[in-house]
Amino acid sequence: MNSKNNNRIAKRHFLWETDLKRWLIICAILLAFGRTLPLQAQQLTDFAIYTDDGVGTWPDGIVAFEQFLDWKGLTHQRITAPEINTGDLSQDFKAIYFPGGYAWYYKVAFNEEGLNNIRNLVSGGGGYIGMCAGAYFACDSVDWEEDGVLDYPLDLFDGVGRGAIDAIAPWDNYTMTTVNLNPNNPINQFSNAQEVTLYYGGQVFDPHDGVVMDTVATWAAYYDLPAAINFRYGQGRVLLYGPHPEIEEDHDRDSTNFAQELDDQGSEWPWLWSAIDWLLGDPITTPPVSSINVKDNPSNLLNFRLYQNYPNPFNNATVLSFTLRERAEVELTVYNTLGQPVYRLGPGVREAGRHSVRFRADHLSSGVYYAVLRADGYEQSVKMLLIR
């Protein structure tokens, strides 16, 4: 009897030791994998949003973009230069956003490790989006007003950002302006041919020889030069904007009051929605109609229309015509390819209806000229060819 009891006790002790060993082995495995699994399984935040609390970053550009991301259902977190200078961004974020502001402050805020952390995020499969100053910061160099050409260290875009564009609005003025969308760029597949958007010190993107980039949009009022571009960087993607599609000028859903006196007449957020899809490597979509703050196509709502000059090409003289739906103050200016005005009508108030102006070019040399009509905070342009 005692022998049987001893056997039972020994068997239970053996089973207990076996279970204990199994449990210890499982714990050891969990502890070993636990050191790596949280990083691998961690849900990445969609966007890091750079801020320096208003020293160089434009607060409205940050708030508006955050509201846009909320509208699109994307996650975001603000991040500072010290955090970027010391942290591996790719462990926490899919992409990074640099807002408008003053690019020089961005330049001096980052050490080489911080710059490498940004580059590594993008080249490893992430994304970079820069608006205005954020786009200047990404360029190899910046040609800014009287400062001349200055070297910038991030070098995502192998080219020059040239601004401000006085023909649209001298710095530090702002206005609504038209950009022409590239129909061959997949970002624009759901968009109209043009967008009317905010200009506030943005640039032309001038690539160095041999550099591959895709144009998203061009400045309608400035020789159709690149206003927004996108390109691959390593395994990742870069999206740079000269204008400010994040700002909703006459609507409060961006939670800012900037440029509320201007009439947006159409949101650029659906255009930006598709661009962000491209940046994150997702299928390009457009927001559901129910989620868009629906406004008519801006081209249908503008109070004016500028027609192509006739004849074109022309010799010595041509006629420029425009229509106004209602009485408005207008200004018609003709620029040469250097952006210098060679003719100006107004500003002055014109009644509703059709107006025609005979433009004489006796004193001008052969070449391309641009007529720009401004009214109600908007502008339209046509390209003209003078042949002697």
C-alpha positions in Angstrom: 0.0 0.0 0.0 2.8 2.4 0.9 4.6 1.4 -2.2 1.6 2.3 -4.3 1.2 5.7 -2.6 4.9 6.4 -3.1 4.5 5.6 -6.7 1.5 7.9 -7.1 3.4 10.8 -5.3 6.5 10.2 -7.4 4.3 10.3 -10.6 2.6 13.5 -9.5 5.9 15.1 -8.7 7.3 14.1 -12.1 4.2 15.5 -13.9 4.5 18.7 -11.8 8.2 19.1 -12.7 7.4 18.4 -16.4 4.6 21.0 -16.4 6.9 23.5 -14.6 9.7 23.0 -17.2 7.2 23.4 -20.0 5.9 26.6 -18.4 9.4 28.0 -17.9 10.3 27.2 -21.5 7.2 29.0 -22.7 8.0 32.0 -20.5 11.5 32.1 -21.8 10.3 32.0 -25.4 7.8 34.8 -24.7 10.4 36.9 -23.0 12.8 36.4 -25.9 10.3 37.3 -28.5 8.8 40.0 -26.4 11.9 42.1 -27.0 11.3 42.3 -30.7 7.6 41.6 -31.2 6.3 45.0 -29.9 8.3 46.9 -32.5 7.3 44.6 -35.3 3.7 44.4 -34.3 3.5 48.1 -33.4 0.8 50.1 -35.3 2.6 52.9 -37.1 1.2 56.4 -36.9 0.4 57.6 -40.5 2.0 61.0 -40.2 4.6 62.7 -38.1 3.9 66.5 -38.2 6.9 68.7 -37.7 6.5 71.7 -35.4 8.8 74.1 -33.6 5.9 75.8 -31.8 5.7 78.7 -34.3 9.3 79.7 -34.4 9.7 78.7 -38.0 6.6 76.5 -38.6 3.3 78.1 -39.7 0.7 77.1 -37.1 -2.2 77.5 -39.5 -0.5 75.1 -41.9 -0.2 72.5 -39.2 -3.7 72.8 -37.8 -5.3 72.8 -41.3 -3.3 69.6 -42.3 -4.3 67.9 -39.1 -8.0 68.7 -39.8 -7.5 67.3 -43.3 -6.0 64.1 -41.9 -8.8 63.7 -39.4 -11.3 64.1 -42.3 -9.5 61.4 -44.3 -9.3 59.1 -41.2 -5.5 59.1 -40.9 -3.5 59.2 -37.6 -1.0 61.9 -36.8 1.4 63.1 -34.1 3.4 66.3 -33.7 7.1 65.9 -33.5 10.0 68.3 -32.8 13.5 68.7 -34.1 15.2 67.2 -30.9 13.0 64.1 -31.3 13.9 63.8 -35.0 17.5 64.4 -34.3 17.6 61.5 -31.8 15.0 59.0 -33.0 14.4 56.4 -35.7 11.3 57.7 -37.4 10.7 54.5 -39.4 9.9 52.7 -36.2 6.9 54.9 -35.5 5.7 56.7 -38.6 4.7 56.0 -42.2 5.4 59.5 -43.5 6.4 63.0 -42.3 4.8 66.4 -43.0 6.7 69.7 -43.1 4.4 72.7 -43.1 4.8 76.2 -44.5 6.7 78.7 -42.6 10.4 79.8 -42.8 12.6 77.1 -44.3 15.8 78.7 -42.9 14.7 77.8 -39.4 14.2 74.2 -40.6 17.7 74.2 -42.0 19.4 75.2 -38.7 17.2 72.9 -36.5 18.5 69.6 -37.7 21.9 67.9 -37.2 23.2 65.3 -39.6 21.7 62.5 -37.6 18.3 64.1 -37.8 18.6 64.7 -41.6 19.6 61.1 -42.0 16.6 60.0 -39.9 14.3 61.9 -42.3 16.1 60.4 -45.4 16.0 56.9 -44.0 12.3 57.1 -43.3 11.6 58.0 -46.9 14.2 55.8 -48.6 13.0 52.8 -46.5 9.5 53.0 -47.9 8.0 56.0 -46.2 6.8 59.4 -47.4 7.7 63.1 -47.2 5.2 65.9 -47.9 6.3 69.5 -47.8 4.1 72.6 -48.3 5.8 75.8 -49.4 8.6 76.1 -46.7 8.5 72.4 -46.2 9.1 72.0 -49.9 11.9 74.6 -50.0 13.5 72.6 -47.2 13.5 69.4 -49.3 15.4 71.1 -52.2 19.1 70.8 -52.9 19.2 74.6 -52.9 16.9 77.6 -52.6 16.9 80.7 -54.7 15.0 83.1 -52.5 14.4 86.8 -53.4 17.5 89.0 -52.8 19.2 86.2 -50.7 20.3 84.5 -53.9 21.0 80.7 -54.2 21.5 79.1 -50.8 22.5 75.5 -50.1 20.0 73.3 -48.2 21.2 70.0 -46.6 18.2 67.6 -46.8 18.5 67.1 -50.6 15.4 65.0 -51.2 14.8 67.0 -54.4 17.9 67.3 -56.6 17.1 70.8 -57.8 16.4 74.4 -56.9 13.3 75.9 -55.3 12.9 79.4 -56.8 10.6 81.9 -55.1 8.7 84.0 -54.3 6.8 84.5 -57.5 6.1 88.3 -57.7 3.9 87.9 -60.8 1.4 86.0 -58.6 1.9 87.9 -55.3 5.1 89.6 -53.9 6.2 88.2 -50.6 4.6 88.5 -48.0 1.3 89.0 -49.7 -1.1 86.1 -50.5 -3.8 85.5 -53.0 -5.8 82.8 -54.8 -4.2 81.5 -57.9 -4.9 78.9 -60.6 -2.8 75.8 -61.1 -3.1 73.6 -64.1 -3.2 69.9 -63.3 -1.1 67.3 -65.3 -3.7 64.9 -66.7 -1.0 62.2 -67.1 -0.2 62.2 -63.4 -2.2 59.4 -61.6 -2.7 61.7 -58.6 -5.0 63.9 -60.8 -7.2 61.1 -62.2 -10.2 62.2 -60.2 -9.6 66.0 -60.5 -10.6 68.8 -62.9 -8.2 70.4 -65.3 -7.5 73.2 -62.8 -7.6 74.0 -59.1 -7.9 77.4 -57.6 -5.6 77.4 -54.5 -3.9 79.7 -52.0 -0.5 81.2 -53.0 1.7 82.5 -50.1 5.3 82.6 -51.1 5.6 79.3 -52.9 8.2 78.3 -55.5 8.9 77.0 -58.9 10.7 73.6 -58.9 13.7 73.6 -61.2 15.4 70.2 -61.4 19.1 69.7 -62.1 20.0 68.1 -65.4 19.0 64.5 -65.7 16.8 64.5 -62.6 13.6 62.5 -62.9 10.4 63.9 -61.4 6.7 64.1 -62.3 4.8 67.3 -62.4 1.5 67.3 -60.4 0.6 70.9 -61.3 1.9 74.1 -62.9 1.4 77.8 -62.2 -1.2 79.0 -64.7 -0.1 82.6 -64.1 3.6 81.9 -64.4 4.6 80.2 -67.6 3.2 76.9 -66.7 6.2 76.1 -64.6 6.1 73.4 -62.0 4.0 74.3 -58.9 3.8 70.8 -57.4 5.9 67.7 -58.0 6.2 64.1 -56.9 8.9 61.5 -57.3 10.4 58.3 -55.8 13.2 58.5 -53.3 14.7 55.1 -52.7 11.8 52.8 -51.8 9.7 55.8 -50.7 7.9 58.8 -52.1 8.2 62.6 -52.0 5.4 65.1 -52.6 6.2 68.8 -52.7 3.7 71.7 -53.1 4.4 75.4 -53.8 0.7 76.4 -53.0 -1.3 75.6 -49.9 -4.1 73.1 -50.7 -4.4 72.3 -47.0 -6.0 75.7 -46.3 -9.8 76.1 -46.7 -10.0 79.8 -47.3 -13.7 80.5 -46.8 -14.7 77.5 -44.6 -13.9 76.8 -41.0 -13.5 73.0 -41.2 -9.7 73.5 -41.3 -10.0 75.2 -37.9 -8.1 78.3 -39.1 -9.1 81.9 -39.8 -6.4 82.5 -42.4 -7.5 84.1 -45.7 -11.2 83.8 -44.7 -11.8 87.0 -46.7 -10.9 85.1 -49.9 -13.5 83.0 -51.8 -12.2 79.5 -52.2 -15.1 78.4 -54.5 -14.1 74.8 -54.3 -12.2 72.7 -51.9 -8.7 71.3 -52.8 -9.0 68.6 -50.1 -10.3 66.0 -52.6 -7.2 66.7 -54.7 -5.0 66.4 -51.6 -6.8 63.2 -50.7 -5.7 61.4 -53.9 -2.2 62.8 -53.5 -1.9 61.4 -49.9 -3.0 58.0 -51.2 -0.1 58.1 -53.7 2.3 59.2 -51.0 1.4 56.3 -48.7 1.6 53.8 -51.5 -2.2 53.1 -51.3 -4.6 52.7 -54.2 -5.5 56.2 -55.4 -9.0 57.1 -54.5 -11.3 60.1 -54.2 -13.4 60.9 -51.1 -17.1 59.7 -51.1 -19.4 62.4 -52.4 -21.2 62.4 -49.1 -17.9 63.4 -47.3 -17.0 66.3 -49.6 -18.1 69.8 -48.7 -19.8 70.1 -52.1 -19.3 73.3 -54.0 -19.6 73.7 -57.7 -16.6 73.5 -60.0 -14.6 76.8 -59.6 -14.6 77.3 -63.3 -18.4 77.5 -63.3 -18.5 80.0 -60.4 -15.8 82.5 -61.2 -17.2 85.9 -61.8 -15.0 86.3 -64.9 -13.5 84.5 -67.9 -10.4 85.5 -69.9 -10.5 84.3 -73.5 -7.6 83.3 -75.7 -6.3 86.4 -77.6 -7.2 86.7 -81.3 -5.3 86.4 -83.6 -2.7 84.1 -82.0 0.1 84.0 -83.1 -0.1 87.8 -83.8 2.0 90.5 -85.4 2.0 94.0 -83.8 -1.5 93.8 -82.4 -4.1 91.3 -80.9 -7.4 91.5 -79.1 -7.8 90.3 -75.5 -11.4 89.7 -74.4 -13.0 88.9 -71.1 -16.5 88.6 -69.6 -17.8 89.6 -66.1 -20.9 88.1 -64.6 -21.2 91.1 -62.4 -19.6 94.4 -61.7 -16.0 93.9 -60.4 -12.6 95.5 -60.0 -10.2 93.9 -62.6 -6.7 94.2 -63.7 -5.2 92.9 -66.9 -1.4 92.6 -67.2 0.8 91.2 -69.9 4.2 89.7 -68.8 7.3 88.7 -70.8 9.0 85.4 -70.1 11.1 87.1 -67.4 8.0 87.9 -65.4 8.3 91.6 -66.2 5.1 93.5 -66.9 5.0 95.0 -70.4 1.4 96.2 -70.4 -1.2 96.9 -67.7 -4.9 97.8 -67.7 -6.3 98.9 -64.4 -6.9 98.1 -61.7 -10.3 99.6 -62.2 -14.0 98.8 -61.9 -15.7 97.3 -64.9 -19.4 96.6 -65.4 -20.9 93.2 -66.1 -20.6 92.0 -69.7 -18.0 91.4 -72.3 -15.0 93.6 -72.6 -12.3 93.7 -75.3 -8.9 95.3 -75.2 -6.6 95.9 -78.2 -3.0 95.1 -77.2 -0.3 96.7 -79.3 3.2 95.2 -79.3 5.0 97.5 -81.7 7.8 98.0 -79.1 8.2 94.4 -78.2 10.4 91.6 -79.7 9.2 88.3 -81.0 8.5 85.7 -78.3 6.0 84.3 -75.8 4.0 86.6 -73.6 1.4 85.9 -70.9 -1.8 87.9 -70.3 -3.1 87.6 -66.7 -6.6 88.8 -65.7 -7.1 89.3 -61.9 -10.5 89.8 -60.3 -12.2 88.9 -57.1 -9.0 87.5 -55.7 -8.6 85.1 -58.5 -6.7 85.1 -61.8 -6.7 83.5 -65.2 -4.0 83.6 -67.9 -3.5 82.9 -71.6 -0.3 82.3 -73.5 0.3 84.5 -76.5 2.9 84.3 -79.3 4.3 87.4 -81.0 5.9 86.8 -84.4 7.5 89.6 -86.4 
